[in-house]
Amino acid sequence: MSKQFYLRRKQGKAVSSTNIKIKAERKIDEYVALYQEEHQDDESDYETPSSTSSARIYRLDRKDRDQDVQDACQIYEPTLKLLFESKCKKTGIPTFAMTYLMDQIAVGYPELSLRNHGIGPTGMVSVVNQLMGNRTVKKLDLSQNDIQAEGTITLVKLLRRNQTITDLNISENNIGKKGMETISNWLVNNGSIKRLNLSRNNLTSEDIVFFTTVMQADDIIEVLDLSHNKFDGKAGVHLGGIIQSNTTLSKLNFGWNYLGDEGVIEISKAMKSNGTLEKLDLCWNEISDVSTHEISQALRLNSCLQELDLSHNLISDKGMENIAWGLESNSTLKTFRIGFNLLSAAGACCLLRSLLKNLRTGLETVNFAEAEASTEFEKLFWRLKLKKPRFNVLDMHSSSGGDCVFVLKPWDSLHVLETYLQNNNLNDFSEPNVEDSD
């Protein structure tokens, strides 16, 4: 599609497509009506667009104070606008989406977000045509466009030729099993994508069998997001296979699924021998105390995991005891999210006692959201704080229901000094007598 139908705007911050749609489309019809009224005696001129060199430029929404929107909302004669709309309609992509796409490509931004632009499977052809020869866009967001399997096939044609894109987001697109198979076949020869987001696609355990097999041998992708799908316990074997065999993945998000204890046990077994994964998200997966023993074993044997999210599950104080045992021998975990479970102050205290036993612990942040802090917990916290000043606890509540402020305030250095002097009988000194000294 020719670039003569729009003016390139000044380089600056990205213009919201929503602003373009609301502000431009609202005003553009008024200018078309005005143009038709001015040329009602000359129908031939209206049907035949004049050349771009002599075309009158119409500025949309002139009173708008947002300069970026004004710069983006410029068109030539309304006749050209009508022709542009006609071509967009034939290719199946909304006018505002095509305008925004061409504008961003012309400016040369490395990040292109087309989230929720109504592109659909047909409109993906236009997007691919615009990006096929592009060498500037590195991050492409196509989320929430309902491109389905048909649009995924078109997208893969782009990915096979364009080696510049390294970050791809196709979440919320209903790509289905056929779409996943298309992605899997492409991954066999993937040479560029390092971050892949496949969340919110209603994928089942059966849909990812081939995908996980390919991912076990993939040596490019570093970040994979499979959250908000429909994986049950059977998916654990396949997802565990990725963790056990893949050598490049550093971040995995399996949150908001239905893995349960069956799936998490398989994932935990794979974690024991993994040497690259640094972040693992298992929140909202119906995990109970049953799988905490395997989680504990994984924490004892794994030597690379730095962040673990087990929040919003069904783990009680008993399960916390198992996990705490694993943390007694762990030296790499830095962030642990265990909030919004079935924990009481007793379970929280159990975790702190395990950290006090571990002289090599690297844990710096623990999220205990909705757990209640007791007097014993506060004492254990300050003991650990002396040992590890960077240690912090987030989102705990006091017995009265308020937030615990004590976990956020720094340790009083004067109090430390006074305690040391008292414990060593060094604070009982009489002031020197000036007269005696003379």
C-alpha positions in Angstrom: 0.0 0.0 0.0 1.5 3.3 -1.1 2.7 5.8 1.6 1.3 8.7 -0.3 -2.0 8.5 1.6 -0.5 9.8 4.9 2.1 12.3 6.2 4.9 11.1 8.3 4.7 12.7 11.8 7.5 14.1 13.8 9.6 11.6 15.7 8.7 11.4 19.3 6.8 9.2 21.7 4.5 6.5 20.3 0.9 7.7 19.5 -1.9 5.6 21.0 -3.9 3.9 18.3 -7.0 4.5 20.5 -6.4 8.3 20.4 -6.0 8.1 16.6 -9.2 6.2 16.2 -11.3 8.3 18.5 -10.0 11.7 17.6 -9.3 11.2 13.9 -12.3 9.2 12.9 -14.6 11.5 14.8 -13.4 14.5 12.9 -12.5 13.1 9.5 -16.1 12.8 8.3 -16.7 16.5 9.1 -13.8 17.4 6.7 -15.1 15.0 4.0 -18.5 16.7 4.2 -16.9 20.1 4.0 -14.9 19.1 1.0 -17.9 17.7 -0.8 -19.8 20.9 -0.1 -17.0 23.0 -1.5 -16.8 20.9 -4.7 -20.4 20.0 -5.3 -20.3 21.7 -8.7 -17.2 19.8 -9.8 -17.9 16.1 -9.4 -15.1 15.0 -11.7 -12.5 16.5 -9.3 -13.9 14.7 -6.4 -13.7 11.3 -8.2 -10.2 11.8 -9.4 -7.6 12.6 -6.7 -5.2 15.5 -7.5 -1.5 14.9 -7.3 0.2 14.9 -3.9 2.3 18.0 -4.8 -0.8 20.2 -5.2 -3.0 18.4 -2.7 -4.6 20.4 0.1 -3.6 19.1 3.5 -6.3 18.9 6.1 -5.4 18.9 9.8 -7.7 16.9 12.0 -8.9 18.1 15.4 -7.1 21.5 15.2 -8.1 22.4 18.8 -6.5 19.3 20.2 -3.6 20.2 22.5 -1.8 16.9 22.1 0.8 17.6 19.5 1.6 14.0 18.8 -2.0 13.2 17.9 -2.1 16.3 15.7 1.0 15.3 13.9 -0.3 11.8 13.3 -3.8 12.9 12.2 -2.9 14.6 8.9 -4.4 13.6 5.6 -4.4 14.8 2.0 -7.6 15.5 0.2 -10.6 13.5 1.5 -10.7 11.7 -1.9 -7.4 10.1 -1.0 -8.7 9.2 2.4 -11.7 7.4 0.9 -9.4 5.5 -1.5 -7.2 4.5 1.4 -10.2 3.3 3.4 -11.4 1.3 0.4 -8.0 -0.5 0.1 -7.9 -1.2 3.8 -11.4 -2.7 3.7 -10.3 -5.1 0.9 -7.3 -6.3 2.8 -9.3 -6.9 5.9 -7.5 -4.5 8.3 -9.0 -1.5 10.1 -8.0 1.9 8.7 -6.7 3.2 12.0 -4.6 0.0 12.4 -3.0 0.3 9.0 -2.3 4.0 9.5 -0.7 3.4 12.8 1.3 0.5 11.4 2.7 2.5 8.5 3.4 5.4 10.7 5.5 3.4 13.2 7.4 1.6 10.5 8.2 4.9 8.8 9.6 6.4 12.1 11.7 3.3 12.7 10.8 2.4 16.2 12.3 -1.0 17.4 9.1 -1.9 19.3 5.8 -2.3 17.4 2.6 -2.8 19.4 -0.5 -3.8 17.5 -2.4 -5.1 20.6 -6.2 -5.2 20.2 -6.2 -3.6 16.7 -8.9 -5.9 15.3 -6.5 -7.4 12.7 -7.9 -10.9 12.5 -6.6 -13.7 10.3 -7.2 -11.8 7.0 -5.6 -8.6 8.2 -2.4 -10.5 9.1 -1.6 -10.5 5.3 -1.3 -6.7 5.3 0.8 -6.7 8.5 3.2 -9.3 7.1 3.5 -7.4 3.8 4.5 -4.3 5.6 7.1 -6.1 7.8 8.5 -8.5 5.3 11.5 -6.3 4.4 11.7 -4.4 7.6 15.0 -4.4 9.5 14.2 -2.1 12.5 11.4 -3.8 14.4 12.8 -6.1 17.1 9.8 -6.5 19.4 6.4 -7.3 17.9 3.2 -7.4 19.9 0.2 -8.9 18.1 -1.8 -9.9 21.2 -5.6 -9.9 21.4 -6.2 -9.8 17.6 -7.9 -13.1 17.1 -5.6 -14.1 14.3 -6.5 -17.8 14.9 -4.6 -20.7 13.1 -4.9 -19.1 9.7 -3.3 -15.9 10.8 -0.5 -17.8 12.6 0.3 -19.6 9.3 0.7 -16.1 7.6 2.8 -14.9 10.6 5.2 -17.8 10.3 5.9 -16.9 6.7 7.2 -13.5 8.0 9.3 -15.1 10.8 11.0 -17.5 8.4 12.3 -14.5 6.3 12.6 -11.8 8.9 15.5 -12.5 11.3 15.4 -9.1 13.1 12.4 -9.8 15.3 13.6 -11.3 18.6 10.6 -10.7 20.9 7.1 -12.0 19.8 3.8 -11.7 21.7 0.8 -13.6 20.2 -1.2 -14.1 23.3 -5.0 -14.0 23.3 -5.3 -15.0 19.6 -7.1 -18.4 19.7 -4.4 -20.1 17.7 -5.5 -23.6 18.7 -3.8 -26.9 18.1 -3.2 -26.2 14.4 -1.6 -22.9 15.2 0.7 -24.5 17.8 1.8 -27.1 15.3 2.6 -24.3 12.8 4.7 -22.5 15.5 6.4 -25.8 16.4 7.4 -26.5 12.8 8.9 -23.0 12.6 10.8 -23.4 15.9 12.8 -26.3 14.4 14.7 -23.7 12.4 14.2 -20.7 14.6 17.2 -18.4 14.3 16.1 -15.2 16.0 13.2 -15.3 18.5 14.4 -15.2 22.1 11.2 -14.2 23.9 7.9 -15.9 23.0 4.5 -15.2 24.6 1.8 -17.8 24.0 -0.4 -17.0 27.0 -4.3 -16.8 27.0 -4.8 -19.0 23.9 -7.0 -21.7 25.6 -4.4 -24.3 24.9 -4.8 -27.8 26.4 -2.3 -30.4 27.4 -2.8 -32.2 24.0 -2.2 -29.0 22.0 1.4 -28.7 23.3 2.7 -32.2 22.9 4.6 -31.5 19.6 5.5 -28.0 20.8 7.2 -29.2 24.0 9.1 -31.9 22.0 10.5 -29.3 19.7 11.3 -27.0 22.6 13.5 -29.6 24.3 16.0 -29.2 21.5 15.5 -25.4 20.8 18.7 -23.5 21.7 17.5 -19.9 21.0 14.4 -19.1 23.2 15.3 -17.6 26.6 11.9 -16.5 27.9 8.6 -18.5 27.4 5.2 -17.5 28.7 2.5 -20.2 28.7 0.3 -18.8 31.4 -3.5 -18.4 31.4 -4.1 -21.6 29.4 -5.9 -24.9 30.2 -3.1 -27.3 31.1 -4.0 -30.0 33.5 -1.8 -32.5 35.4 -1.0 -34.4 32.2 0.9 -31.4 30.9 3.4 -31.8 33.7 5.4 -34.5 31.9 5.7 -32.4 28.7 6.5 -29.2 30.5 9.0 -31.0 32.7 10.7 -32.3 29.6 11.4 -28.7 28.5 13.0 -27.9 31.8 15.1 -31.0 31.9 16.4 -30.8 28.3 16.4 -27.2 27.2 19.7 -25.4 27.8 18.8 -21.8 27.0 15.5 -21.0 28.9 16.0 -18.6 31.8 12.4 -17.6 32.5 9.3 -19.8 32.4 5.7 -18.8 33.2 3.2 -21.6 33.8 0.9 -19.5 36.0 -2.9 -19.5 35.9 -3.3 -23.1 34.7 -4.6 -26.3 36.3 -1.4 -28.3 36.7 -2.3 -29.4 40.3 0.0 -31.6 42.3 0.4 -34.1 39.5 1.9 -31.6 37.1 4.0 -29.7 39.6 5.6 -33.0 40.9 6.9 -33.7 37.3 8.1 -30.1 36.9 9.9 -30.3 40.3 11.6 -33.5 39.4 12.9 -31.8 36.2 14.1 -28.8 38.2 16.6 -31.0 40.2 18.9 -31.3 37.2 18.2 -28.0 35.4 21.2 -25.7 35.1 19.8 -22.6 33.3 16.4 -21.6 34.6 16.4 -18.5 36.8 12.7 -17.7 37.2 9.7 -20.1 37.5 6.1 -19.0 37.9 3.6 -21.6 39.2 1.0 -19.3 40.7 -2.7 -20.2 40.5 -2.2 -23.9 39.8 -4.2 -25.6 42.6 -1.0 -26.8 44.3 -1.5 -28.4 47.7 0.8 -29.9 50.4 1.1 -33.1 48.4 3.6 -31.7 46.0 5.6 -29.6 48.4 8.0 -32.5 49.2 9.2 -32.6 45.6 9.4 -28.8 45.5 11.6 -29.0 48.6 13.9 -31.6 47.0 14.2 -29.4 43.9 15.2 -26.4 46.0 17.9 -28.5 47.8 19.4 -29.8 44.5 18.9 -26.9 42.1 21.8 -24.4 41.9 20.5 -21.7 39.5 16.8 -20.8 40.3 16.6 -17.2 41.6 12.9 -16.5 41.7 10.0 -18.8 42.5 6.3 -17.9 42.6 3.9 -20.3 44.4 1.3 -17.7 45.3 -2.4 -18.2 45.1 -2.4 -21.9 45.7 -3.5 -24.3 48.5 -0.3 -24.7 50.5 -0.8 -24.8 54.3 1.7 -24.7 57.3 2.5 -28.4 56.8 3.5 -27.8 53.2 5.5 -24.7 54.3 7.5 -27.0 56.6 8.5 -29.1 53.7 9.5 -26.1 51.6 11.4 -24.6 54.5 13.5 -27.8 54.8 14.5 -27.4 51.2 15.5 -23.7 51.7 17.9 -24.8 54.5 20.3 -25.9 51.8 19.5 -23.5 49.0 22.0 -20.6 48.2 20.7 -19.2 45.0 17.0 -18.3 45.5 16.6 -14.5 45.9 12.8 -13.9 45.6 10.1 -16.2 46.9 6.4 -15.5 46.6 4.2 -17.7 48.8 1.4 -15.3 49.6 -2.3 -16.0 49.2 -2.1 -19.6 50.4 -3.4 -21.2 53.6 -0.5 -20.1 55.8 -0.6 -18.8 59.4 2.0 -17.1 61.5 3.4 -20.6 62.4 4.2 -21.4 58.8 5.8 -18.1 58.3 8.0 -18.6 61.4 9.0 -22.0 60.1 10.4 -20.4 57.0 12.4 -17.8 58.9 13.9 -20.4 61.2 15.1 -22.4 58.2 16.8 -19.3 56.8 18.6 -18.7 60.1 20.0 -22.2 59.9 21.3 -21.6 56.4 24.6 -19.6 56.5 24.7 -19.4 52.6 21.1 -18.3 52.0 20.7 -15.8 49.2 17.0 -15.1 49.9 16.3 -11.3 50.0 12.6 -10.9 49.4 9.7 -13.1 50.7 6.0 -12.2 49.9 3.7 -13.5 52.6 0.5 -11.8 51.4 -2.5 -12.4 53.7 -0.3 -14.2 56.3 -0.5 -12.8 59.8 2.6 -11.7 61.7 3.1 -12.8 65.3 5.4 -11.5 68.1 7.6 -14.6 67.5 7.8 -13.8 63.7 8.9 -10.3 64.5 11.7 -11.5 66.7 12.8 -14.0 64.1 12.7 -11.4 61.4 15.0 -9.0 63.3 17.5 -11.8 64.0 17.6 -12.6 60.3 17.8 -8.8 59.5 21.0 -8.5 61.6 22.5 -11.4 59.7 21.2 -10.3 56.2 20.4 -6.5 56.1 18.9 -6.8 52.6 16.3 -9.3 53.7 12.7 -8.0 53.5 9.2 -9.4 53.9 6.3 -8.0 51.9 2.5 -7.7 52.4 2.1 -9.3 55.8 -0.7 -8.3 58.2 -0.6 -7.7 61.9 -3.1 -9.4 64.3 -5.2 -6.2 64.1 -5.5 -6.5 60.3 -3.2 -3.6 59.4 0.0 -3.8 57.4 3.2 -4.7 59.3 5.4 -1.6 59.1 8.2 -3.2 61.2 9.4 -5.2 58.2 10.0 -2.1 56.1 11.9 0.2 58.6 15.8 0.0 58.6 17.6 -1.4 61.6 18.6 1.3 64.1 22.4 1.4 64.1 22.4 3.2 67.5 20.3 0.4 69.0 22.8 -2.2 67.7 25.7 -0.3 69.3 23.9 0.1 72.6 23.1 -3.6 72.6 26.7 -4.5 71.9 28.0 -2.3 74.7 25.5 -3.7 77.2 26.2 -7.3 76.3 29.9 -6.7 76.8 29.7 -4.5 79.9 31.2 -1.6 78.1 28.6 1.1 78.8 29.3 1.7 82.5 32.0 4.3 82.3 32.2 7.3 84.6 33.1 10.6 83.0 36.7 11.7 83.5 37.4 14.2 86.3 38.9 17.3 84.7 40.4 18.5 88.0 42.1 15.1 88.7 43.5 15.1 85.2 45.1 18.5 85.8 
